Amino acid sequence: MGYIKKLFTSLSVFELCLWLFSIITVTASFLLAGNFNPLTLIASLIGVTSLIFIAKGYVIGQVLMVVFGLIYSIISLQYCYYGEMITYLGMTAPIALMSAISWYRNPYKNSPEVTVSSLNALHRILLVVLTIIVTIVFYFILKAFNTPNLFSSTLSIATSFSASYLALMRSPVYAVAYAVNDLVLIVLWILASMENTSYIPVIMCFAIFFINDLYGFVSWQKMKKRQSSDI
């Protein structure tokens, strides 16, 4: 309990308000929807909590992202969104685990904050090449599974992989990639809700994710500037 209390007391007033706003908004959207999957609500609450700590550069944020990825893959399987399931179970969650290890090994001085890094030329090339390869491979996998909304699902894989890769590299741009991924997922779940209205709260969930990821970019830019000035 002491560790959890320390985590939340480290949040600024704005960050605490953003977290509370996110929790309340997501919960309210599910409750107002009436017929919803409790597992989806749990995943959403874990997700928004992970984002606020990832925005702080804390390892616990990546650990929570692993848990979110596992639960979200189950939810995606229930709707036959095999692209989302495979992406989060086979890519996002494992890379989040790798990121947690990387962040743990690269703390900024003696703080719980990770050391912000910048992509070099090789990292940029790998980002483009690997994203293209992963996207092409998954396109054919998803097509073979007759995945609904194939284009949106494939685009989600490209944006999700890019975001995960950038987070692993400890680049502030990770947040921009995740924000783009959020927009893709909003479209994806809007299409799903046209057939099943119980998925409408998921749209609100990713809208909140979008707001948090935008803040994450701002926060990491401040972290990068502060860390650079300390050198």
C-alpha positions as CSV (number, residue, x, y, z in Angstrom):
1,M,0.0,0.0,0.0
2,G,2.9,2.3,0.8
3,Y,4.3,2.0,-2.8
4,I,0.8,2.7,-4.3
5,K,0.4,5.7,-2.1
6,K,3.8,7.0,-3.1
7,L,2.9,6.6,-6.8
8,F,-0.2,8.6,-6.6
9,T,1.2,11.3,-4.3
10,S,3.9,11.8,-7.0
11,L,1.2,12.9,-9.4
12,S,0.8,16.7,-9.9
13,V,-2.6,18.2,-9.3
14,F,-3.3,18.3,-13.1
15,E,-2.2,14.6,-13.5
16,L,-4.4,13.5,-10.6
17,C,-7.4,15.4,-12.0
18,L,-6.7,13.9,-15.4
19,W,-6.6,10.4,-13.9
20,L,-9.8,11.0,-11.9
21,F,-11.6,12.5,-14.9
22,S,-10.5,9.5,-17.0
23,I,-11.7,7.0,-14.4
24,I,-15.0,8.7,-13.8
25,T,-15.8,9.3,-17.5
26,V,-15.0,5.7,-18.5
27,T,-16.9,4.2,-15.6
28,A,-19.9,6.5,-16.2
29,S,-20.0,5.6,-19.9
30,F,-20.1,1.9,-19.1
31,L,-22.8,2.3,-16.4
32,L,-25.0,4.5,-18.6
33,A,-24.7,1.9,-21.4
34,G,-26.4,-0.6,-19.1
35,N,-25.6,-3.9,-20.8
36,F,-21.8,-4.1,-20.8
37,N,-19.0,-6.6,-20.4
38,P,-17.5,-6.1,-16.9
39,L,-14.2,-7.3,-18.3
40,T,-14.2,-4.4,-20.7
41,L,-14.6,-1.9,-17.9
42,I,-11.8,-3.5,-15.9
43,A,-9.5,-3.4,-18.9
44,S,-10.4,0.3,-19.5
45,L,-9.7,1.3,-15.9
46,I,-6.3,-0.5,-16.0
47,G,-5.6,1.1,-19.3
48,V,-6.2,4.7,-18.3
49,T,-4.2,4.2,-15.1
50,S,-1.3,2.7,-17.0
51,L,-1.2,5.8,-19.3
52,I,-0.9,8.3,-16.6
53,F,2.1,6.5,-15.2
54,I,3.6,5.9,-18.6
55,A,3.3,9.7,-19.1
56,K,5.3,10.1,-15.9
57,G,7.9,7.6,-17.3
58,Y,7.3,5.1,-14.5
59,V,7.9,1.4,-15.0
60,I,4.6,0.4,-13.3
61,G,2.8,2.0,-16.3
62,Q,4.3,-0.6,-18.7
63,V,3.5,-3.4,-16.3
64,L,-0.1,-2.3,-16.2
65,M,0.0,-2.1,-20.0
66,V,0.9,-5.8,-20.1
67,V,-2.1,-6.6,-18.0
68,F,-4.3,-4.4,-20.2
69,G,-3.0,-6.0,-23.3
70,L,-3.9,-9.5,-22.0
71,I,-7.4,-8.5,-21.0
72,Y,-8.1,-6.5,-24.2
73,S,-7.0,-9.4,-26.3
74,I,-9.7,-11.5,-24.7
75,I,-12.3,-8.8,-25.4
76,S,-11.2,-8.6,-29.0
77,L,-11.5,-12.4,-29.4
78,Q,-15.1,-12.2,-28.2
79,Y,-16.0,-9.9,-31.1
80,C,-13.8,-11.8,-33.5
81,Y,-11.4,-8.8,-33.9
82,Y,-8.6,-11.2,-34.5
83,G,-6.3,-8.3,-35.5
84,E,-6.7,-6.6,-32.2
85,M,-6.4,-9.9,-30.3
86,I,-3.2,-11.0,-32.1
87,T,-1.7,-7.5,-31.9
88,Y,-2.2,-7.1,-28.2
89,L,-1.5,-10.7,-27.2
90,G,1.4,-11.3,-29.6
91,M,2.9,-7.9,-29.9
92,T,1.7,-5.1,-27.6
93,A,1.8,-7.0,-24.4
94,P,5.2,-8.7,-25.0
95,I,6.8,-5.4,-26.2
96,A,5.3,-3.6,-23.1
97,L,7.0,-6.3,-21.0
98,M,10.3,-5.7,-22.8
99,S,9.8,-1.9,-22.3
100,A,9.2,-2.4,-18.6
101,I,12.5,-4.3,-18.4
102,S,14.3,-1.6,-20.5
103,W,12.8,1.2,-18.4
104,Y,13.8,-0.5,-15.2
105,R,17.3,-0.8,-16.4
106,N,17.5,2.8,-17.5
107,P,16.3,5.0,-14.6
108,Y,17.0,8.7,-14.6
109,K,19.6,9.0,-11.8
110,N,17.9,7.7,-8.6
111,S,14.4,8.6,-9.5
112,P,11.5,6.3,-10.6
113,E,11.5,8.2,-13.9
114,V,13.0,6.6,-17.0
115,T,15.8,8.2,-18.9
116,V,14.4,9.7,-22.1
117,S,16.2,8.7,-25.3
118,S,16.3,9.8,-28.9
119,L,16.1,7.7,-32.0
120,N,19.3,7.4,-34.0
121,A,19.4,6.8,-37.8
122,L,19.5,3.0,-37.3
123,H,16.5,3.1,-35.0
124,R,14.5,5.1,-37.5
125,I,15.3,2.8,-40.3
126,L,14.4,-0.2,-38.2
127,L,11.1,1.5,-37.2
128,V,10.1,1.9,-40.9
129,V,11.3,-1.5,-42.1
130,L,9.8,-3.5,-39.2
131,T,6.5,-1.6,-39.3
132,I,6.2,-2.4,-43.0
133,I,7.1,-6.1,-42.5
134,V,4.8,-6.6,-39.5
135,T,1.9,-4.8,-41.3
136,I,2.2,-6.9,-44.5
137,V,2.5,-10.2,-42.5
138,F,-0.5,-9.4,-40.3
139,Y,-2.6,-8.3,-43.2
140,F,-2.5,-11.7,-44.7
141,I,-3.0,-13.4,-41.4
142,L,-6.1,-11.2,-40.7
143,K,-7.4,-11.8,-44.2
144,A,-7.1,-15.6,-43.7
145,F,-9.2,-15.2,-40.5
146,N,-11.8,-13.2,-42.3
147,T,-11.3,-10.4,-39.8
148,P,-14.1,-7.7,-39.8
149,N,-13.1,-4.3,-41.0
150,L,-9.8,-5.6,-42.4
151,F,-8.4,-2.2,-43.5
152,S,-8.9,-0.6,-40.0
153,S,-7.6,-3.7,-38.2
154,T,-4.4,-3.7,-40.4
155,L,-3.9,0.0,-39.9
156,S,-4.3,-0.5,-36.1
157,I,-1.4,-3.0,-36.3
158,A,0.9,-0.6,-38.0
159,T,0.2,2.2,-35.6
160,S,0.3,0.0,-32.5
161,F,3.6,-1.6,-33.5
162,S,5.1,1.8,-34.2
163,A,4.0,3.1,-30.8
164,S,5.2,0.0,-28.9
165,Y,8.6,0.2,-30.7
166,L,9.0,3.9,-29.8
167,A,8.1,3.2,-26.2
168,L,10.7,0.5,-26.0
169,M,13.2,2.9,-27.4
170,R,12.1,5.5,-24.7
171,S,11.3,8.1,-27.3
172,P,8.7,10.9,-26.5
173,V,7.2,10.3,-30.0
174,Y,5.7,7.1,-28.7
175,A,2.8,9.1,-27.4
176,V,2.0,10.6,-30.8
177,A,2.0,7.1,-32.4
178,Y,-0.4,5.9,-29.6
179,A,-2.6,8.9,-30.2
180,V,-2.9,8.0,-33.9
181,N,-3.6,4.4,-32.9
182,D,-6.4,5.6,-30.5
183,L,-8.1,7.4,-33.5
184,V,-7.9,4.2,-35.5
185,L,-9.4,2.2,-32.7
186,I,-12.2,4.7,-32.2
187,V,-13.1,4.1,-35.8
188,L,-12.8,0.4,-35.4
189,W,-15.1,0.2,-32.4
190,I,-17.6,2.6,-33.9
191,L,-18.0,0.1,-36.7
192,A,-18.3,-2.7,-34.1
193,S,-21.0,-0.7,-32.2
194,M,-23.1,-0.4,-35.3
195,E,-23.7,-4.1,-34.9
196,N,-23.6,-4.3,-31.1
197,T,-24.3,-1.1,-29.0
198,S,-22.7,-2.6,-25.9
199,Y,-19.4,-1.6,-27.5
200,I,-20.1,2.1,-27.4
201,P,-18.3,2.5,-24.0
202,V,-15.2,1.2,-25.7
203,I,-15.3,4.2,-28.0
204,M,-15.3,6.5,-25.0
205,C,-12.5,4.5,-23.5
206,F,-10.2,5.1,-26.5
207,A,-11.3,8.8,-26.6
208,I,-10.0,9.1,-23.1
209,F,-6.9,7.2,-24.1
210,F,-6.4,9.8,-26.8
211,I,-6.5,12.6,-24.4
212,N,-4.0,10.9,-22.0
213,D,-1.6,10.1,-24.9
214,L,-1.6,13.7,-25.9
215,Y,-0.7,14.6,-22.4
216,G,2.0,11.9,-22.4
217,F,3.7,13.6,-25.3
218,V,3.7,16.9,-23.5
219,S,5.0,15.3,-20.3
220,W,7.8,13.5,-22.0
221,Q,8.9,16.6,-23.9
222,K,9.2,18.3,-20.5
223,M,11.1,15.3,-19.1
224,K,13.5,15.4,-22.0
225,K,14.1,19.1,-21.7
226,R,14.6,18.8,-17.9
227,Q,17.0,15.8,-18.2
228,S,19.0,17.5,-20.9
229,S,19.5,20.6,-18.8
230,D,20.8,18.5,-15.9
231,I,23.6,17.1,-18.0
